[in-house]
């Protein structure tokens, strides 16, 4: 009897683990935390609704929005598009000015997410 229960648990876990991983990917929070740190460490000015902010003020604002929207954010892309790319009030896109170049914050963060994923270990042998 014990043996059957043990095999049953192994079979159940075999099917449950992939479902859990798909529903809550381990690296989503890590990616979002990386993007928040990237914002805070940037030597750039953030433009929100026509006004410029420093990197730490931008990180605090986006962190606060993320905490509010956290339940509906399932991926780092959701975070970028739903939290870190535009004003919830005006709908205007956030921009970032680094040196003499201004670009959309969504593009800037998307590029950093791609770079971060490429350098992350794959977990393989």
Contact map, one row per residue, 1 for C-alpha under 8 A:
11111000000000000000000000000000000000000000000000000000000000000000000000000000000000000000000000000000000000000000000000000
11111100000000000000000000000000000000000000000000000000000000000000000000000000000000000000000000000000000000000000000000000
11111110000000000000000000000000000000000000000000000000000000000000000000000000000000000000000000000000000000000000000000000
11111111000000000000000000000000000000000000000000000000000000000000000000000000000000000000000000000000000000000000000000000
11111111100000000000000000000000000000000000000000000000000000000000000000000000000000000000000000000000000000000000000000000
01111111110000000000000000000000000000000000000000000000000000000000000000000000000000000000000000000000000000000000000000000
00111111111000000000000000000000000000000000000000000000000000000000000000000000000000000000000000000000000000000000000000000
00011111111100000000000000000000000000000000000000000000000000000000000000000000000000000000000000000000000000000000000000000
00001111111110000000000000000000000000000000000000000000000000000000000000000000000000000000000000000000000000000000000000000
00000111111111000000000000000000000000000000000000000000000000000000000000000000000000000000000000000000000000000000000000000
00000011111111100000000000000000000000000000000000000000000000000000000000000000000000000000000000000000000000000000000000000
00000001111111110000000000000000000000000000000000000000000000000000000000000000000000000000000000000000000000000000000000000
00000000111111111000000000000000000000000000000000000000000000000000000000000000000000000000000000000000000000000000000000000
00000000011111111100000000000000000000000000000000000000000000000000000000000000000000000000000000000000000000000000000000000
00000000001111111110000000000000000000000000000000000000000000000000000000000000000000000000000000000000000000000000000000000
00000000000111111111000000000000000000000000000000000000000000000000000000000000000000000000000000000000000000000000000000000
00000000000011111111100000000000000000000000000000000000000000000000000000000000000000000000000000000000000000000000000000000
00000000000001111111110000000000000000000000000000000000000000000000000000000000000000000000000000000000000000000000000000000
00000000000000111111111000000000000000000000000000000000000000000000000000000000000000000000000000000000000000000000000000000
00000000000000011111111110000000000000000000000000000000000000000000000000000000000000000000000000000000000000000000000000000
00000000000000001111111111000000000000000000000000000000000000000000000000000000000000000000000000000000000000000000000000000
00000000000000000111111110000000000000000000000000000000000000000000000000000000000000000000000000000000000000000000000000000
00000000000000000011111110000000000000000000000000000000000000000000000000000000000000000000000000000000000000000000000000000
00000000000000000001111111010000000000000000000000000000000000000000000001000000000000000000000000000000000000000000000000000
00000000000000000001111111110000000000000000000000000000000000000000000000000000000000000000000000000000000000000000000000000
00000000000000000000100111111100000000000000000000000000000000000000000000000000000000000000000000000000000000000000000000000
00000000000000000000000011111110000000000000000000000000000000000000000000000000000000000000000000000000000000000000000000000
00000000000000000000000111111111000000000000000000000000000000000000000001110000000000000000000000000000000000000000000000000
00000000000000000000000001111111100000000000000000000000000000000000000000010000000000000000000000000000000000000000000000000
00000000000000000000000001111111110000000000000000000000000000000000000000000000000000000000000000000000000000000000000000000
00000000000000000000000000111111111000000000000000000000000000000000000000010000000000000000000000000000000000001001000000000
00000000000000000000000000011111111100000000000000000000000000000000000000010010000000000000000000000000000000000000000000000
00000000000000000000000000001111111110000000000000000000000000000000000000000000000000000000000000000000000000000000000000000
00000000000000000000000000000111111111000000000000000000000000000000000000000000000000000000000000000000000000000000000000000
00000000000000000000000000000011111111100000000000000000000000000000000000000000000000000000000000000000000010011000000000000
00000000000000000000000000000001111111110000000000000000001001100000000000000000000000000000000000000000000000000000000000000
00000000000000000000000000000000111111111000000000000000001000000000000000000000000000000000000000000000000000000000000000000
00000000000000000000000000000000011111111100000000000000000000000000000000000000000000000000000000000000000000000000000000000
00000000000000000000000000000000001111111100000000000011011000000000000000000000000000000000000000000000000000000000000000000
00000000000000000000000000000000000111111100000000000011111000000000000000000000000000000000000000000000000000000000000000000
00000000000000000000000000000000000011111110000000000011000000000000000000000000000000000000000000000000000000000000000000000
00000000000000000000000000000000000001111111000000000010000000000000000000000000000000000000000000000000000000000000000000000
00000000000000000000000000000000000000001111100000000010000000000000000000000000000000000000000001000000000000000000000000000
00000000000000000000000000000000000000000111110000000110000000000000000000000000000000000000000111100000000000000000000000000
00000000000000000000000000000000000000000011111000011110000000000000000000000000000000000000000111000000000000000000000000000
00000000000000000000000000000000000000000001111100011110010000000000000000000000000000000000011110000000000000000000000000000
00000000000000000000000000000000000000000000111111111000000000000000000000000000000000000000011110000000000000000000000000000
00000000000000000000000000000000000000000000011111111000000000000000000000000000000001100001111000000000000000000000000000000
00000000000000000000000000000000000000000000001111100000000000000000000000000000000000100101110000000000000000000000000000000
00000000000000000000000000000000000000000000001111110000000000000000000000000000000000000000000000000000000000000000000000000
00000000000000000000000000000000000000000000001111111000000000000000000000000000000000000000000000000000000000000000000000000
00000000000000000000000000000000000000000000111101111100000000000000000000000000000000000000000000000000000000000000000000000
00000000000000000000000000000000000000000000111100111110110000000000000000000000000000000000000000000000000000000000000000000
00000000000000000000000000000000000000000001110000011111110000000000000000000000000000000000000000000000000000000000000000000
00000000000000000000000000000000000000111111110000001111111000000000000000000000000000000000000000000000000000000000000000000
00000000000000000000000000000000000000111000000000000111111100000000000000000000000000000000000000000000000000000000000000000
00000000000000000000000000000000000000010000000000001111111110000000000000000000000000000000000000000000000000000000000000000
00000000000000000000000000000000000000110000010000001111111111000000000000000000000000000000000000000000000000000000000000000
00000000000000000000000000000000000110110000000000000011111111100000000000000000000000000000000000000000000000000000000000000
00000000000000000000000000000000000000000000000000000001111111110000000000000000000000000000000000000000000000000000000000000
00000000000000000000000000000000000000000000000000000000111111111000000000000000000000000000000000000000000000000000000000000
00000000000000000000000000000000000100000000000000000000011111111100000000000000001100000000000000000000000000000000000000000
00000000000000000000000000000000000100000000000000000000001111111110000000000000000000000000000000000000000000000000000000000
00000000000000000000000000000000000000000000000000000000000111111111000000000000000000000000000000000000000000000000000000000
00000000000000000000000000000000000000000000000000000000000011111111100000000000001000000000000000000000000000000000000000000
00000000000000000000000000000000000000000000000000000000000001111111110000000010001000000000000000000000000000000000000000000
00000000000000000000000000000000000000000000000000000000000000111111110000000000000000000000000000000000000000000000000000000
00000000000000000000000000000000000000000000000000000000000000011111111000000000000000000000000000000000000000000000000000000
00000000000000000000000000000000000000000000000000000000000000001111111110000000001000000000000000000000000000000000000000000
00000000000000000000000000000000000000000000000000000000000000000111111110000000000000000000000000000000000000000000000000000
00000000000000000000000000000000000000000000000000000000000000000001111111000000000000000000000000000000000000000000000000000
00000000000000000000000000000000000000000000000000000000000000000000111111000000000000000000000000000000000000000000000000000
00000000000000000000000000000000000000000000000000000000000000000000111111110110010000000000000000000000000000000000000000000
00000000000000000000000100010000000000000000000000000000000000000000001111110110000000000000000000000000000000000000000000000
00000000000000000000000000010000000000000000000000000000000000000000000011111110000000000000000000000000000000000000000000000
00000000000000000000000000011011000000000000000000000000000000000000000011111111000000000000000000000000000000001000000000000
00000000000000000000000000000000000000000000000000000000000000000000000000111111100000000000000000000000000001000000000000000
00000000000000000000000000000000000000000000000000000000000000000000000011111111111000000000000000000000000000000000000000000
00000000000000000000000000000001000000000000000000000000000000000100000011111111111100000000000000000000000000000000000000000
00000000000000000000000000000000000000000000000000000000000000000000000000011111111110000000000000000000010011000000000000000
00000000000000000000000000000000000000000000000000000000000000000000000000001111111111000000000000000000010000000000000000000
00000000000000000000000000000000000000000000000000000000000000000000000010000111111111000000000000000000000000000000000000000
00000000000000000000000000000000000000000000000000000000000001001100100000000111111111000000000000000000000000000000000000000
00000000000000000000000000000000000000000000000000000000000001000000000000000011111111000000010000000000110000000000000000000
00000000000000000000000000000000000000000000000000000000000000000000000000000001111111100000111000000001110000000000000000000
00000000000000000000000000000000000000000000000100000000000000000000000000000000111111110011110000000000000000000000000000000
00000000000000000000000000000000000000000000000110000000000000000000000000000000000011111111110000000000000000000000000000000
00000000000000000000000000000000000000000000000000000000000000000000000000000000000001111110000000000000000000000000000000000
00000000000000000000000000000000000000000000000000000000000000000000000000000000000000111110000000000000000000000000000000000
00000000000000000000000000000000000000000000000010000000000000000000000000000000000000111111000000000000000000000000000000000
00000000000000000000000000000000000000000000000000000000000000000000000000000000000001111111100000000000000000000000000000000
00000000000000000000000000000000000000000000000110000000000000000000000000000000000001100111110000000000000000000000000000000
00000000000000000000000000000000000000000000000110000000000000000000000000000000000011100011111000000001100000000000000000000
00000000000000000000000000000000000000000000011110000000000000000000000000000000000111100001111100000001110000000000000000000
00000000000000000000000000000000000000000000011100000000000000000000000000000000000010000000111110000111100000000000000000000
00000000000000000000000000000000000000000001111000000000000000000000000000000000000000000000011111000111100100000000000000000
00000000000000000000000000000000000000000001111000000000000000000000000000000000000000000000001111111110000000000000000000000
00000000000000000000000000000000000000000011100000000000000000000000000000000000000000000000000111111100000000000000000000000
00000000000000000000000000000000000000000001000000000000000000000000000000000000000000000000000011111000000000000000000000000
00000000000000000000000000000000000000000000000000000000000000000000000000000000000000000000000011111100000000000000000000000
00000000000000000000000000000000000000000000000000000000000000000000000000000000000000000000000011111110000000000000000000000
00000000000000000000000000000000000000000000000000000000000000000000000000000000000000000000001111011111000000000000000000000
00000000000000000000000000000000000000000000000000000000000000000000000000000000000000000000001110001111101100000000000000000
00000000000000000000000000000000000000000000000000000000000000000000000000000000000010000000111100000111111100000000000000000
00000000000000000000000000000000000000000000000000000000000000000000000000000000000110000000111100000011111110000000000000000
00000000000000000000000000000000000000000000000000000000000000000000000000000001100110000000010000000001111111000000000000000
00000000000000000000000000000000000000000000000000000000000000000000000000000000000000000000000000000011111111100000000000000
00000000000000000000000000000000000000000000000000000000000000000000000000000000000000000000000100000011111111110000000000000
00000000000000000000000000000000001000000000000000000000000000000000000000000001000000000000000000000000111111111000000000000
00000000000000000000000000000000000000000000000000000000000000000000000000001001000000000000000000000000011111111100000000000
00000000000000000000000000000000000000000000000000000000000000000000000000000000000000000000000000000000001111111110000000000
00000000000000000000000000000000001000000000000000000000000000000000000000000000000000000000000000000000000111111111000000000
00000000000000000000000000000010001000000000000000000000000000000000000000010000000000000000000000000000000011111111100000000
00000000000000000000000000000000000000000000000000000000000000000000000000000000000000000000000000000000000001111111110000000
00000000000000000000000000000000000000000000000000000000000000000000000000000000000000000000000000000000000000111111111000000
00000000000000000000000000000010000000000000000000000000000000000000000000000000000000000000000000000000000000011111111100000
00000000000000000000000000000000000000000000000000000000000000000000000000000000000000000000000000000000000000001111111100000
00000000000000000000000000000000000000000000000000000000000000000000000000000000000000000000000000000000000000000111111100000
00000000000000000000000000000000000000000000000000000000000000000000000000000000000000000000000000000000000000000011111110000
00000000000000000000000000000000000000000000000000000000000000000000000000000000000000000000000000000000000000000001111111000
00000000000000000000000000000000000000000000000000000000000000000000000000000000000000000000000000000000000000000000001111110
00000000000000000000000000000000000000000000000000000000000000000000000000000000000000000000000000000000000000000000000111110
00000000000000000000000000000000000000000000000000000000000000000000000000000000000000000000000000000000000000000000000011111
00000000000000000000000000000000000000000000000000000000000000000000000000000000000000000000000000000000000000000000000011111
00000000000000000000000000000000000000000000000000000000000000000000000000000000000000000000000000000000000000000000000000111
